[in-house]
């Protein structure tokens, strides 16, 4: 039986007009997370991207925008 693939995307407004976008996913879901990041980068090309594996088993990609 195939496992349900899932990524979580959370938008948080920071001080001013900046926003922090978090993409959380499991190790088998890299392709979906990469596709989500590519779509977000098209919307926010000047955003700063950071990847983290500090909360196993989940992996995170953070996109911080400045607008």
C-alpha positions in Angstrom: 0.0 0.0 0.0 1.5 3.4 -1.0 2.2 5.8 1.8 0.4 9.2 1.7 3.0 11.8 0.8 2.5 15.1 2.5 4.3 18.4 3.0 3.3 21.2 5.3 3.7 24.8 4.3 3.3 27.5 6.9 3.3 31.3 6.3 4.3 33.6 9.2 4.5 37.4 9.0 7.5 38.9 10.7 8.2 42.5 11.6 7.7 45.0 8.8 6.7 43.4 5.5 8.9 40.3 5.6 7.5 36.8 5.8 8.9 33.5 6.8 7.6 30.5 4.9 8.3 27.0 6.3 8.1 23.8 4.2 8.2 20.7 6.4 8.5 17.2 4.9 9.7 13.7 5.5 12.8 12.3 3.8 10.8 10.4 1.1 9.0 13.6 0.0 12.0 15.6 -1.3 10.5 15.9 -4.8 7.2 17.4 -3.6 9.1 19.8 -1.3 11.5 20.8 -4.1 8.5 21.5 -6.4 6.8 23.6 -3.7 10.0 25.6 -3.1 10.4 26.2 -6.9 6.8 27.6 -7.0 7.5 29.8 -4.0 10.8 31.1 -5.5 8.9 32.2 -8.6 6.6 34.3 -6.3 9.5 35.6 -4.1 12.7 35.5 -6.2 14.6 37.7 -3.7 13.9 35.4 -0.8 16.6 33.8 1.3 16.5 30.0 1.5 17.8 27.9 4.4 17.5 24.1 4.9 17.5 22.3 8.2 17.4 18.8 9.6 17.4 19.7 13.3 14.0 18.1 14.0 14.2 14.5 13.0 12.4 12.8 11.3 11.2 16.0 9.6 13.3 18.1 7.3 12.6 21.8 6.8 13.1 24.5 4.2 12.8 28.1 5.3 12.2 30.9 2.8 12.4 34.4 4.3 11.1 37.3 2.1 11.7 41.0 2.2 9.1 43.1 0.6 
